């Protein structure tokens, strides 16, 4: 597991600025959604094309947060990357930042029915949960996903971000959520990436400028009555 607590000096800076460590320490369940990002086979299957081994270890934490939020009356949303052929082809990523053979495999796997599109085994996905695809790193950048509209239709103004990769799609989604006026929380023990260094760097940057960083137990404890 990655380290989950912010460095002491960062925590001290946050307290000095805000008067407390956690700026989103009162979560209204009916206005809160757990947004689980990219917990898909391409990232979590052993030997997967974009394997993030640490992501397999966060499944219990995601399930625990989902159960706590559902029990309190909140929403769980499952977001998956999908890149079917369309006029929104992401050439800036696939054609410029990936070698052609890898780009081809990712495009093929991240389509409905593709080998990498399906959910990670062990996730407790339930009827009544929301589902959305995204075709960019961020689920909240305009045009990338129907998720923001689905959340607003339910009166959601707070998002708890879980999934993988901490420093890519999770951080990107959390940043854009804040800039779209959602209250954003990055869950430090329900996100994972390829190294402790990358994980902690994302948590520090997010906490200093974009939202809150909490563990699952902290977030569950901040939930008000259901």
N, CA, C and O of each residue as an XYZ file, in Angstrom:
904
protein
N       0.838     -1.203      0.000
C       0.000      0.000      0.000
C       0.872      1.252      0.000
O       1.952      1.277      0.591
N       0.387      2.274     -0.665
C       1.083      3.556     -0.654
C       0.944      4.221      0.719
O       0.003      3.918      1.453
N       1.867      5.127      1.079
C       1.641      5.970      2.267
C       0.411      6.842      2.035
O       0.153      7.283      0.915
N      -0.335      7.082      3.091
C      -1.611      7.786      2.941
C      -1.682      9.116      3.678
O      -2.579      9.916      3.411
N      -0.761      9.370      4.595
C      -0.777     10.621      5.359
C       0.097     11.667      4.686
O       1.198     11.358      4.231
N      -0.380     12.889      4.622
C       0.418     13.971      4.067
C       1.651     14.225      4.931
O       1.601     14.024      6.144
N       2.761     14.666      4.325
C       3.944     15.006      5.121
C       3.615     16.051      6.178
O       2.748     16.903      5.981
N       4.318     15.971      7.298
C       4.042     16.855      8.430
C       4.100     18.325      8.049
O       3.264     19.117      8.484
N       5.094     18.694      7.231
C       5.229     20.105      6.883
C       4.082     20.580      5.983
O       3.685     21.743      6.043
N       3.558     19.687      5.160
C       2.427     20.052      4.313
C       1.168     20.200      5.162
O       0.397     21.143      4.986
N       0.968     19.267      6.075
C      -0.184     19.371      6.975
C      -0.133     20.664      7.775
O      -1.161     21.312      7.967
N       1.046     21.043      8.241
C       1.190     22.276      9.016
C       0.846     23.495      8.169
O       0.207     24.425      8.663
N       1.254     23.508      6.907
C       0.923     24.623      6.021
C      -0.585     24.726      5.801
O      -1.146     25.822      5.777
N      -1.228     23.582      5.643
C      -2.670     23.598      5.437
C      -3.399     24.125      6.672
O      -4.329     24.924      6.556
N      -2.973     23.677      7.846
C      -3.611     24.128      9.087
C      -3.394     25.626      9.281
O      -4.307     26.340      9.694
N      -2.180     26.102      8.981
C      -1.899     27.531      9.120
C      -2.770     28.357      8.171
O      -3.202     29.454      8.525
N      -3.027     27.841      6.981
C      -3.803     28.583      5.989
C      -5.300     28.522      6.255
O      -6.000     29.529      6.144
N      -5.796     27.317      6.613
C      -7.235     27.088      6.687
C      -7.786     27.036      8.099
O      -8.994     27.147      8.307
N      -6.900     26.866      9.065
C      -7.351     26.717     10.443
C      -7.661     25.288     10.831
O      -7.929     25.008     12.000
N      -7.628     24.383      9.875
C      -7.844     22.958     10.133
C      -7.250     22.175      8.976
O      -7.027     22.718      7.893
N      -6.994     20.895      9.214
C      -6.370     20.077      8.174
C      -7.338     19.790      7.042
O      -6.982     19.897      5.869
N      -8.568     19.423      7.395
C      -9.538     18.994      6.393
C     -10.559     20.092      6.137
O     -11.334     20.453      7.022
N     -10.553     20.612      4.934
C     -11.468     21.698      4.600
C     -12.880     21.180      4.336
O     -13.850     21.915      4.521
N     -13.008     19.917      3.904
C     -14.330     19.322      3.663
C     -14.598     18.270      4.750
O     -14.614     17.069      4.481
N     -14.804     18.743      5.959
C     -14.949     17.836      7.097
C     -16.389     17.657      7.532
O     -16.649     17.101      8.599
N     -17.330     18.119      6.721
C     -18.760     17.872      6.948
C     -19.359     17.464      5.617
O     -19.574     18.304      4.743
N     -19.627     16.192      5.464
C     -20.122     15.650      4.203
C     -21.606     15.321      4.340
O     -21.995     14.500      5.171
N     -22.419     15.959      3.528
C     -23.856     15.688      3.508
C     -24.083     14.504      2.576
O     -23.857     14.636      1.373
N     -24.524     13.345      3.084
C     -24.587     12.152      2.240
C     -25.388     12.337      0.959
O     -24.951     11.902     -0.106
N     -26.547     12.971      1.044
C     -27.399     13.127     -0.136
C     -26.756     14.001     -1.197
O     -27.182     13.986     -2.352
N     -25.733     14.764     -0.823
C     -25.063     15.659     -1.759
C     -23.658     15.178     -2.103
O     -22.862     15.923     -2.675
N     -23.356     13.918     -1.747
C     -22.002     13.384     -1.901
C     -22.012     12.138     -2.779
O     -22.891     11.284     -2.660
N     -21.025     12.049     -3.660
C     -20.854     10.862     -4.496
C     -19.431     10.344     -4.380
O     -18.477     11.122     -4.382
N     -19.294      9.031     -4.279
C     -18.009      8.373     -4.458
C     -17.847      8.145     -5.957
O     -18.660      7.455     -6.572
N     -16.810      8.716     -6.541
C     -16.532      8.566     -7.966
C     -15.308      7.662     -8.118
O     -14.188      8.050     -7.785
N     -15.538      6.463     -8.622
C     -14.475      5.462     -8.753
C     -13.979      5.480    -10.195
O     -14.736      5.230    -11.133
N     -12.697      5.780    -10.349
C     -12.103      6.032    -11.658
C     -11.288      4.834    -12.147
O     -10.362      4.393    -11.465
N     -11.623      4.317    -13.303
C     -10.774      3.415    -14.093
C     -10.345      2.130    -13.373
O      -9.236      1.641    -13.589
N     -11.202      1.593    -12.536
C     -10.884      0.289    -11.936
C     -11.309     -0.781    -12.944
O     -12.346     -1.431    -12.807
N     -10.461     -0.930    -13.956
C     -10.719     -1.767    -15.119
C      -9.580     -2.758    -15.316
O      -8.474     -2.576    -14.807
N      -9.882     -3.808    -16.067
C      -8.923     -4.900    -16.246
C      -7.614     -4.436    -16.865
O      -6.557     -4.965    -16.522
N      -7.655     -3.462    -17.767
C      -6.428     -3.029    -18.414
C      -5.413     -2.493    -17.404
O      -4.206     -2.555    -17.634
N      -5.914     -1.965    -16.281
C      -5.052     -1.418    -15.242
C      -4.777     -2.399    -14.096
O      -3.733     -2.309    -13.450
N      -5.682     -3.317    -13.842
C      -5.575     -4.111    -12.613
C      -5.322     -5.595    -12.823
O      -4.933     -6.284    -11.880
N      -5.527     -6.105    -14.021
C      -5.274     -7.527    -14.247
C      -3.767     -7.784    -14.233
O      -3.012     -6.999    -14.807
N      -3.309     -8.868    -13.589
C      -1.882     -9.200    -13.645
C      -1.417     -9.328    -15.091
O      -1.991    -10.085    -15.873
N      -0.379     -8.585    -15.433
C       0.117     -8.595    -16.798
C      -0.677     -7.737    -17.753
O      -0.436     -7.774    -18.960
N      -1.630     -6.956    -17.236
C      -2.453     -6.096    -18.080
C      -1.620     -5.085    -18.844
O      -0.507     -4.750    -18.439
N      -2.161     -4.604    -19.943
C      -1.431     -3.703    -20.834
C      -0.944     -2.453    -20.113
O       0.162     -1.983    -20.376
N      -1.747     -1.912    -19.215
C      -1.376     -0.720    -18.442
C      -1.372     -1.043    -16.950
O      -1.838     -0.243    -16.138
N      -0.860     -2.185    -16.598
C      -0.983     -2.696    -15.228
C      -0.453     -1.725    -14.173
O       0.634     -1.161    -14.300
N      -1.261     -1.553    -13.132
C      -0.886     -0.808    -11.927
C      -1.054     -1.795    -10.766
O      -2.141     -1.874    -10.193
N      -0.014     -2.545    -10.405
C      -0.186     -3.604     -9.406
C      -0.822     -3.126     -8.102
O      -1.628     -3.845     -7.510
N      -0.470     -1.922     -7.649
C      -1.003     -1.429     -6.373
C      -2.510     -1.215     -6.425
O      -3.161     -1.170     -5.381
N      -3.074     -1.083     -7.619
C      -4.513     -0.828     -7.716
C      -5.335     -2.026     -7.266
O      -6.475     -1.858     -6.832
N      -4.786     -3.220     -7.359
C      -5.543     -4.396     -6.894
C      -5.755     -4.346     -5.385
O      -6.743     -4.873     -4.874
N      -4.827     -3.710     -4.674
C      -4.903     -3.687     -3.214
C      -5.927     -2.707     -2.676
O      -6.264     -2.777     -1.494
N      -6.439     -1.791     -3.499
C      -7.374     -0.778     -2.982
C      -8.830     -1.201     -3.132
O      -9.728     -0.463     -2.724
N      -9.081     -2.368     -3.707
C     -10.467     -2.820     -3.881
C     -11.230     -2.847     -2.550
O     -12.351     -2.341     -2.506
N     -10.680     -3.412     -1.459
C     -11.435     -3.407     -0.194
C     -11.750     -2.001      0.311
O     -12.842     -1.767      0.830
N     -10.820     -1.068      0.170
C     -11.070      0.299      0.635
C     -12.173      0.956     -0.186
O     -13.014      1.664      0.369
N     -12.184      0.735     -1.492
C     -13.246      1.284     -2.336
C     -14.592      0.706     -1.924
O     -15.571      1.440     -1.784
N     -14.642     -0.614     -1.730
C     -15.901     -1.245     -1.319
C     -16.377     -0.725      0.026
O     -17.577     -0.535      0.227
N     -15.448     -0.491      0.952
C     -15.821      0.000      2.278
C     -16.395      1.406      2.196
O     -17.387      1.711      2.857
N     -15.773      2.269      1.384
C     -16.290      3.622      1.218
C     -17.641      3.598      0.524
O     -18.543      4.344      0.904
N     -17.794      2.761     -0.478
C     -19.066      2.670     -1.191
C     -20.180      2.211     -0.262
O     -21.284      2.754     -0.296
N     -19.897      1.219      0.560
C     -20.922      0.714      1.478
C     -21.321      1.772      2.497
O     -22.504      1.931      2.798
N     -20.339      2.496      3.031
C     -20.639      3.530      4.021
C     -21.477      4.644      3.408
O     -22.415      5.137      4.035
N     -21.141      5.036      2.192
C     -21.868      6.132      1.565
C     -23.280      5.704      1.171
O     -24.234      6.459      1.363
N     -23.418      4.503      0.625
C     -24.765      4.022      0.287
C     -25.627      3.950      1.538
O     -26.786      4.364      1.515
N     -25.076      3.428      2.629
C     -25.843      3.275      3.863
C     -26.308      4.623      4.401
O     -27.355      4.713      5.041
N     -25.531      5.667      4.141
C     -25.889      6.999      4.617
C     -26.818      7.735      3.664
O     -27.318      8.810      3.995
N     -27.056      7.170      2.487
C     -27.949      7.798      1.528
C     -27.259      8.517      0.394
O     -27.886      9.305     -0.314
N     -25.958      8.256      0.206
C     -25.204      8.894     -0.861
C     -25.187      8.086     -2.138
O     -25.888      7.082     -2.262
N     -24.384      8.528     -3.083
C     -24.329      7.977     -4.436
C     -22.952      7.398     -4.719
O     -21.937      7.933     -4.272
N     -22.925      6.297     -5.467
C     -21.674      5.713     -5.947
C     -21.699      5.751     -7.471
O     -22.670      5.316     -8.089
N     -20.642      6.264     -8.071
C     -20.544      6.369     -9.530
C     -19.276      5.663    -10.008
O     -18.189      5.894     -9.479
N     -19.427      4.815    -10.999
C     -18.321      4.051    -11.573
C     -17.998      4.632    -12.937
O     -18.849      4.671    -13.825
N     -16.756      5.085    -13.096
C     -16.337      5.740    -14.326
C     -15.258      4.889    -14.996
O     -14.280      4.487    -14.365
N     -15.458      4.625    -16.291
C     -14.483      3.827    -17.024
C     -13.989      4.582    -18.259
O     -14.735      5.332    -18.890
N     -12.737      4.367    -18.581
C     -12.183      4.906    -19.813
C     -12.680      4.076    -20.988
O     -12.706      2.847    -20.924
N     -13.073      4.754    -22.058
C     -13.521      4.083    -23.270
C     -13.181      4.977    -24.455
O     -13.448      6.178    -24.431
N     -12.594      4.387    -25.489
C     -12.144      5.157    -26.652
C     -12.640      4.520    -27.946
O     -11.832      4.101    -28.775
N     -13.951      4.441    -28.129
C     -14.463      3.923    -29.390
C     -14.176      4.903    -30.521
O     -14.006      6.096    -30.268
N     -14.118      4.428    -31.756
C     -13.895      5.349    -32.885
C     -14.959      6.442    -32.909
O     -16.155      6.155    -32.842
N     -14.522      7.683    -33.004
C     -15.456      8.805    -33.021
C     -14.732     10.035    -33.527
O     -13.525     10.007    -33.766
N     -15.493     11.130    -33.690
C     -14.877     12.381    -34.125
C     -14.139     13.071    -32.987
O     -13.564     14.143    -33.178
N     -14.152     12.457    -31.789
C     -13.392     12.990    -30.657
C     -12.101     12.211    -30.451
O     -11.574     12.164    -29.340
N     -11.593     11.603    -31.507
C     -10.365     10.831    -31.398
C      -9.274     11.674    -30.741
O      -9.032     12.814    -31.139
N      -8.624     11.102    -29.737
C      -7.671     11.840    -28.915
C      -6.264     11.709    -29.494
O      -5.422     10.995    -28.950
N      -6.025     12.399    -30.591
C      -4.733     12.290    -31.263
C      -3.595     12.855    -30.429
O      -2.457     12.394    -30.526
N      -3.907     13.866    -29.599
C      -2.860     14.466    -28.785
C      -2.224     13.496    -27.817
O      -1.081     13.690    -27.402
N      -2.952     12.450    -27.450
C      -2.409     11.416    -26.565
C      -1.959     10.196    -27.350
O      -0.803      9.783    -27.262
N      -2.874      9.622    -28.118
C      -2.575      8.351    -28.764
C      -1.519      8.470    -29.866
O      -0.703      7.564    -30.033
N      -1.523      9.558    -30.608
C      -0.603      9.676    -31.737
C       0.710     10.361    -31.383
O       1.682     10.262    -32.131
N       0.747     11.055    -30.248
C       1.952     11.822    -29.920
C       2.691     11.315    -28.689
O       3.911     11.454    -28.601
N       1.975     10.734    -27.748
C       2.611     10.369    -26.476
C       2.777      8.867    -26.280
O       3.462      8.443    -25.349
N       2.167      8.060    -27.132
C       2.301      6.608    -27.015
C       2.932      6.043    -28.281
O       2.662      6.533    -29.378
N       3.774      5.012    -28.140
C       4.258      4.332    -29.344
C       3.087      3.660    -30.060
O       2.118      3.268    -29.410
N       3.156      3.519    -31.377
C       2.007      3.023    -32.133
C       1.483      1.669    -31.682
O       0.270      1.459    -31.662
N       2.364      0.748    -31.320
C       1.883     -0.576    -30.933
C       1.092     -0.512    -29.630
O       0.063     -1.175    -29.498
N       1.567      0.285    -28.659
C       0.839      0.423    -27.399
C      -0.464      1.176    -27.618
O      -1.496      0.790    -27.068
N      -0.439      2.231    -28.402
C      -1.665      2.986    -28.690
C      -2.721      2.081    -29.303
O      -3.896      2.170    -28.948
N      -2.315      1.216    -30.213
C      -3.260      0.299    -30.844
C      -3.873     -0.672    -29.859
O      -5.069     -0.956    -29.926
N      -3.055     -1.190    -28.930
C      -3.585     -2.124    -27.938
C      -4.563     -1.435    -26.994
O      -5.614     -1.987    -26.669
N      -4.212     -0.224    -26.556
C      -5.089      0.493    -25.626
C      -6.415      0.830    -26.305
O      -7.475      0.641    -25.709
N      -6.370      1.322    -27.530
C      -7.602      1.622    -28.261
C      -8.483      0.385    -28.380
O      -9.696      0.458    -28.188
N      -7.872     -0.744    -28.696
C      -8.640     -1.979    -28.888
C      -9.245     -2.483    -27.587
O     -10.378     -2.965    -27.571
N      -8.498     -2.375    -26.501
C      -8.967     -2.921    -25.226
C      -9.989     -2.030    -24.545
O     -10.880     -2.526    -23.855
N      -9.873     -0.724    -24.730
C     -10.772      0.194    -24.027
C     -11.932      0.597    -24.930
O     -12.128      1.772    -25.241
N     -12.685     -0.405    -25.336
C     -13.959     -0.238    -26.009
C     -14.951     -1.172    -25.328
O     -14.543     -2.130    -24.672
N     -16.226     -0.912    -25.473
C     -17.233     -1.815    -24.922
C     -16.982     -3.205    -25.476
O     -16.935     -3.403    -26.690
N     -16.822     -4.156    -24.584
C     -16.511     -5.512    -24.991
C     -15.035     -5.782    -25.155
O     -14.638     -6.927    -25.376
N     -14.201     -4.741    -25.051
C     -12.763     -4.931    -25.159
C     -12.197     -5.640    -23.946
O     -12.790     -5.624    -22.867
N     -11.037     -6.265    -24.135
C     -10.451     -7.089    -23.074
C     -10.114     -6.296    -21.822
O     -10.094     -6.860    -20.729
N      -9.853     -5.022    -21.953
C      -9.466     -4.222    -20.793
C     -10.539     -3.356    -20.211
O     -10.303     -2.665    -19.220
N     -11.737     -3.369    -20.806
C     -12.787     -2.435    -20.402
C     -13.500     -2.845    -19.119
O     -13.959     -1.986    -18.365
N     -13.599     -4.141    -18.864
C     -14.418     -4.632    -17.759
C     -13.902     -4.240    -16.393
O     -12.743     -3.861    -16.223
N     -14.805     -4.345    -15.411
C     -14.465     -3.984    -14.042
C     -13.463     -4.950    -13.419
O     -13.406     -6.127    -13.776
N     -12.683     -4.435    -12.490
C     -11.779     -5.241    -11.681
C     -12.581     -6.221    -10.831
O     -13.545     -5.815    -10.182
N     -12.209     -7.494    -10.818
C     -12.928     -8.450     -9.967
C     -12.899     -8.022     -8.499
O     -11.908     -7.478     -8.011
N     -14.012     -8.283     -7.809
C     -14.099     -7.995     -6.380
C     -14.761     -6.688     -6.044
O     -15.092     -6.460     -4.881
N     -14.971     -5.808     -7.016
C     -15.659     -4.550     -6.748
C     -17.143     -4.814     -6.529
O     -17.751     -5.593     -7.263
N     -17.724     -4.176     -5.533
C     -19.133     -4.367     -5.203
C     -19.985     -3.333     -5.936
O     -20.456     -2.361     -5.345
N     -20.168     -3.560     -7.215
C     -21.019     -2.686     -8.029
C     -22.464     -3.104     -7.821
O     -22.788     -4.288     -7.921
N     -23.337     -2.145     -7.532
C     -24.720     -2.486     -7.200
C     -25.712     -1.747     -8.092
O     -25.419     -0.690     -8.651
N     -26.900     -2.347     -8.203
C     -27.994     -1.682     -8.906
C     -28.279     -0.353     -8.223
O     -28.265     -0.260     -6.995
N     -28.533      0.654     -9.008
C     -28.746      1.988     -8.462
C     -27.518      2.858     -8.500
O     -27.628      4.078     -8.380
N     -26.340      2.264     -8.664
C     -25.125      3.057     -8.842
C     -25.148      3.719    -10.218
O     -25.790      3.228    -11.146
N     -24.447      4.826    -10.330
C     -24.297      5.493    -11.614
C     -23.125      4.904    -12.397
O     -22.168      4.391    -11.816
N     -23.218      4.987    -13.718
C     -22.138      4.534    -14.599
C     -21.906      5.581    -15.677
O     -22.855      6.161    -16.206
N     -20.640      5.818    -15.999
C     -20.309      6.761    -17.057
C     -18.968      6.378    -17.668
O     -18.059      5.936    -16.966
N     -18.855      6.550    -18.973
C     -17.577      6.427    -19.663
C     -16.959      7.804    -19.815
O     -17.654      8.819    -19.785
N     -15.643      7.825    -19.979
C     -14.934      9.078    -20.273
C     -13.927      8.808    -21.378
O     -13.398      7.703    -21.494
N     -13.664      9.839    -22.201
C     -12.697      9.667    -23.278
C     -11.500     10.606    -23.148
O     -10.802     10.881    -24.124
N     -11.278     11.088    -21.940
C     -10.073     11.847    -21.590
C      -9.648     11.393    -20.193
O     -10.363     10.624    -19.551
N      -8.501     11.857    -19.721
C      -8.081     11.495    -18.365
C      -9.126     11.929    -17.347
O      -9.473     11.164    -16.446
N      -9.624     13.140    -17.484
C     -10.563     13.701    -16.516
C     -12.003     13.391    -16.896
O     -12.396     13.524    -18.055
N     -12.783     12.977    -15.905
C     -14.215     12.761    -16.118
C     -15.000     14.058    -16.039
O     -16.196     14.067    -16.330
N     -14.358     15.156    -15.651
C     -15.066     16.420    -15.432
C     -14.722     17.494    -16.451
O     -15.337     18.560    -16.444
N     -13.761     17.245    -17.322
C     -13.483     18.226    -18.366
C     -14.670     18.256    -19.315
O     -15.171     17.195    -19.687
N     -15.141     19.437    -19.723
C     -16.345     19.508    -20.556
C     -16.256     18.625    -21.801
O     -15.274     18.665    -22.542
N     -17.289     17.839    -22.008
C     -17.388     16.989    -23.179
C     -16.806     15.603    -23.037
O     -17.018     14.755    -23.904
N     -16.071     15.348    -21.957
C     -15.398     14.064    -21.818
C     -16.302     12.955    -21.316
O     -16.055     11.779    -21.584
N     -17.357     13.323    -20.585
C     -18.174     12.318    -19.915
C     -19.509     12.935    -19.520
O     -19.585     14.140    -19.280
N     -20.567     12.121    -19.450
C     -21.843     12.639    -18.934
C     -21.887     12.757    -17.415
O     -22.890     13.205    -16.859
N     -20.806     12.360    -16.736
C     -20.830     12.294    -15.277
C     -21.249     13.591    -14.594
O     -22.121     13.541    -13.726
N     -20.680     14.758    -14.933
C     -21.083     15.971    -14.205
C     -22.587     16.219    -14.254
O     -23.187     16.594    -13.247
N     -23.196     16.013    -15.409
C     -24.639     16.210    -15.509
C     -25.423     15.202    -14.693
O     -26.430     15.546    -14.076
N     -24.963     13.946    -14.686
C     -25.638     12.925    -13.891
C     -25.578     13.267    -12.404
O     -26.558     13.085    -11.681
N     -24.433     13.761    -11.954
C     -24.288     14.115    -10.543
C     -25.151     15.319    -10.193
O     -25.833     15.312     -9.168
N     -25.131     16.333    -11.015
C     -25.913     17.531    -10.719
C     -27.409     17.216    -10.719
O     -28.170     17.805     -9.951
N     -27.830     16.283    -11.584
C     -29.245     15.910    -11.608
C     -29.687     15.286    -10.295
O     -30.872     15.312     -9.965
N     -28.739     14.720     -9.537
C     -29.044     14.141     -8.225
C     -28.778     15.118     -7.091
O     -28.919     14.750     -5.925
N     -28.403     16.331     -7.395
C     -28.115     17.306     -6.350
C     -26.760     17.114     -5.693
O     -26.548     17.568     -4.568
N     -25.837     16.444     -6.382
C     -24.503     16.186     -5.823
C     -23.622     17.417     -5.985
O     -23.530     17.984     -7.074
N     -22.975     17.827     -4.898
C     -22.002     18.914     -4.988
C     -20.641     18.547     -4.418
O     -19.724     19.369     -4.426
N     -20.498     17.314     -3.921
C     -19.244     16.856     -3.311
C     -18.862     15.514     -3.920
O     -19.698     14.616     -4.017
N     -17.599     15.369     -4.333
C     -17.145     14.114     -4.916
C     -15.931     13.592     -4.153
O     -14.982     14.328     -3.881
N     -15.983     12.320     -3.819
C     -14.870     11.599     -3.222
C     -14.239     10.768     -4.331
O     -14.890      9.881     -4.882
N     -12.991     11.041     -4.663
C     -12.347     10.420     -5.816
C     -11.525      9.218     -5.373
O     -10.670      9.322     -4.494
N     -11.798      8.069     -5.999
C     -11.045      6.836     -5.761
C     -10.647      6.239     -7.098
O     -11.146      6.653     -8.144
N      -9.734      5.251     -7.063
C      -9.393      4.524     -8.277
C      -7.945      4.676     -8.672
O      -7.068      4.824     -7.821
N      -7.696      4.639     -9.978
C      -6.336      4.654    -10.511
C      -6.309      5.429    -11.829
O      -7.304      5.463    -12.553
N      -5.204      6.030    -12.129
C      -3.991      6.240    -11.388
C      -4.146      7.511    -10.558
O      -4.759      8.481    -11.003
N      -3.592      7.497     -9.360
C      -3.724      8.645     -8.466
C      -3.338      9.944     -9.148
O      -4.063     10.936     -9.075
N      -2.189      9.929     -9.812
C      -1.590     11.152    -10.344
C      -1.989     11.436    -11.784
O      -1.488     12.390    -12.379
N      -2.869     10.641    -12.352
C      -3.283     10.872    -13.729
C      -4.798     11.104    -13.755
O      -5.250     12.241    -13.622
N      -5.573     10.048    -13.922
C      -7.019     10.246    -14.084
C      -7.717     10.657    -12.790
O      -8.683     11.419    -12.832
N      -7.249     10.169    -11.643
C      -7.882     10.575    -10.382
C      -7.593     12.041    -10.076
O      -8.508     12.813     -9.788
N      -6.331     12.416    -10.139
C      -5.987     13.813     -9.861
C      -6.614     14.740    -10.894
O      -7.139     15.794    -10.535
N      -6.569     14.364    -12.179
C      -7.163     15.202    -13.219
C      -8.654     15.393    -12.981
O      -9.170     16.503    -13.109
N      -9.349     14.308    -12.634
C     -10.784     14.404    -12.390
C     -11.075     15.277    -11.178
O     -11.997     16.092    -11.205
N     -10.295     15.110    -10.115
C     -10.504     15.918     -8.924
C     -10.244     17.388     -9.157
O     -10.989     18.241     -8.675
N      -9.184     17.690     -9.899
C      -8.880     19.095    -10.208
C     -10.021     19.739    -10.987
O     -10.493     20.822    -10.640
N     -10.457     19.059    -12.042
C     -11.506     19.636    -12.873
C     -12.841     19.696    -12.146
O     -13.638     20.603    -12.381
N     -13.086     18.738    -11.269
C     -14.314     18.798    -10.466
C     -14.330     20.073     -9.627
O     -15.343     20.770     -9.574
N     -13.213     20.378     -8.975
C     -13.139     21.609     -8.187
C     -13.350     22.829     -9.068
O     -14.034     23.770     -8.667
N     -12.769     22.824    -10.263
C     -12.897     23.998    -11.129
C     -14.278     24.095    -11.766
O     -14.628     25.121    -12.350
N     -15.063     23.024    -11.651
C     -16.469     23.058    -12.042
C     -17.369     23.254    -10.814
O     -18.579     23.039    -10.877
N     -16.749     23.670     -9.689
C     -17.449     24.064     -8.463
C     -17.997     22.900     -7.634
O     -18.870     23.108     -6.792
N     -17.500     21.677     -7.857
C     -17.746     20.596     -6.921
C     -16.737     20.701     -5.778
O     -15.615     21.168     -5.976
N     -17.131     20.272     -4.606
C     -16.186     20.100     -3.496
C     -15.504     18.757     -3.724
O     -16.181     17.736     -3.846
N     -14.186     18.741     -3.783
C     -13.460     17.542     -4.212
C     -12.552     17.011     -3.115
O     -11.834     17.763     -2.456
N     -12.604     15.697     -2.936
C     -11.777     14.996     -1.953
C     -11.074     13.839     -2.663
O     -11.724     13.036     -3.334
N      -9.762     13.752     -2.520
C      -8.984     12.636     -3.042
C      -8.755     11.657     -1.895
O      -8.183     12.024     -0.869
N      -9.200     10.411     -2.066
C      -9.086      9.406     -1.001
C      -7.710      8.742     -1.070
O      -7.402      8.025     -2.022
N      -6.898      8.988     -0.062
C      -5.485      8.607     -0.131
C      -5.250      7.109     -0.048
O      -4.239      6.622     -0.554
N      -6.160      6.359      0.582
C      -5.975      4.911      0.677
C      -6.919      4.147     -0.246
O      -7.003      2.921     -0.169
N      -7.630      4.865     -1.119
C      -8.480      4.220     -2.121
C      -8.091      4.674     -3.523
O      -8.883      4.580     -4.461
N      -6.858      5.168     -3.653
C      -6.272      5.507     -4.946
C      -4.904      4.831     -5.032
O      -4.276      4.538     -4.015
N      -4.458      4.592     -6.257
C      -3.177      3.895     -6.426
C      -2.546      4.284     -7.753
O      -3.231      4.620     -8.720
N      -1.212      4.228     -7.770
C      -0.458      4.479     -8.991
C       0.788      3.590     -8.997
O       0.825      2.579     -8.296
N       1.799      3.951     -9.772
C       2.919      3.031     -9.996
C       4.058      3.191     -8.998
O       4.959      2.352     -8.971
N       4.050      4.233     -8.182
C       5.108      4.380     -7.184
C       4.610      5.243     -6.038
O       3.690      6.043     -6.207
N       5.221      5.078     -4.872
C       4.890      5.917     -3.725
C       5.183      7.389     -4.025
O       4.439      8.275     -3.605
N       6.269      7.641     -4.753
C       6.659      9.013     -5.086
C       5.571      9.702     -5.893
O       5.200     10.834     -5.584
N       5.054      9.041     -6.921
C       4.008      9.634     -7.750
C       2.717      9.821     -6.954
O       2.032     10.833     -7.100
N       2.394      8.849     -6.120
C       1.177      8.913     -5.312
C       1.220     10.110     -4.364
O       0.280     10.904     -4.315
N       2.306     10.235     -3.617
C       2.383     11.310     -2.637
C       2.472     12.672     -3.317
O       1.910     13.645     -2.816
N       3.164     12.755     -4.441
C       3.221     14.023     -5.158
C       1.841     14.513     -5.556
O       1.541     15.703     -5.458
N       0.994     13.580     -6.011
C      -0.377     13.950     -6.388
C      -1.175     14.398     -5.170
O      -1.909     15.384     -5.234
N      -1.035     13.680     -4.068
C      -1.783     14.047     -2.858
C      -1.390     15.438     -2.368
O      -2.253     16.237     -2.005
N      -0.101     15.725     -2.358
C       0.381     17.018     -1.858
C      -0.127     18.146     -2.738
O      -0.657     19.137     -2.237
N       0.032     18.002     -4.046
C      -0.426     19.057     -4.959
C      -1.928     19.277     -4.825
O      -2.399     20.414     -4.799
N      -2.669     18.188     -4.740
C      -4.121     18.306     -4.646
C      -4.531     19.004     -3.359
O      -5.380     19.896     -3.378
N      -3.934     18.604     -2.241
C      -4.295     19.183     -0.948
C      -3.964     20.669     -0.885
O      -4.709     21.442     -0.282
N      -2.873     21.071     -1.489
C      -2.452     22.465     -1.397
C      -3.284     23.402     -2.261
O      -3.419     24.582     -1.937
N      -3.845     22.895     -3.360
C      -4.458     23.820     -4.311
C      -5.840     23.449     -4.821
O      -6.508     24.296     -5.414
N      -6.300     22.210     -4.615
C      -7.510     21.796     -5.317
C      -8.621     21.253     -4.430
O      -9.784     21.292     -4.831
N      -8.316     20.759     -3.262
C      -9.375     20.188     -2.440
C      -8.830     19.601     -1.166
O      -7.936     20.164     -0.534
N      -9.378     18.464     -0.795
C      -9.011     17.816      0.463
C      -8.457     16.431      0.165
O      -8.799     15.815     -0.844
N      -7.605     15.954      1.049
C      -7.090     14.587      1.006
C      -7.509     13.903      2.293
O      -7.176     14.372      3.382
N      -8.231     12.806      2.183
C      -8.730     12.069      3.340
C      -8.549     10.575      3.119
O      -8.472     10.109      1.982
N      -8.483      9.831      4.215
C      -8.573      8.383      4.131
C     -10.051      7.992      4.080
O     -10.928      8.815      4.344
N     -10.314      6.745      3.743
C     -11.678      6.248      3.730
C     -12.308      6.375      5.115
O     -13.456      6.802      5.235
N     -11.568      6.008      6.159
C     -12.137      6.104      7.507
C     -12.447      7.542      7.881
O     -13.456      7.806      8.534
N     -11.593      8.479      7.475
C     -11.884      9.885      7.763
C     -13.133     10.342      7.033
O     -14.008     10.974      7.626
N     -13.220     10.027      5.749
C     -14.387     10.448      4.978
C     -15.664      9.827      5.525
O     -16.687     10.505      5.625
N     -15.617      8.547      5.881
C     -16.806      7.888      6.454
C     -17.210      8.552      7.762
O     -18.397      8.689      8.059
N     -16.207      8.966      8.550
C     -16.490      9.636      9.811
C     -17.058     11.030      9.639
O     -17.741     11.535     10.531
N     -16.784     11.666      8.496
C     -17.303     13.007      8.239
C     -18.725     12.989      7.675
O     -19.354     14.041      7.563
N     -19.232     11.821      7.323
C     -20.587     11.743      6.780
C     -21.601     12.075      7.865
O     -21.527     11.560      8.981
N     -22.536     12.928      7.527
C     -23.616     13.243      8.463
C     -24.660     12.139      8.464
O     -24.482     11.121      7.795
N     -25.752     12.326      9.210
C     -26.806     11.313      9.265
C     -27.421     11.065      7.899
O     -27.609     11.994      7.114
N     -27.733      9.808      7.621
C     -28.379      9.464      6.356
C     -29.845      9.817      6.387
O     -30.554      9.598      5.404
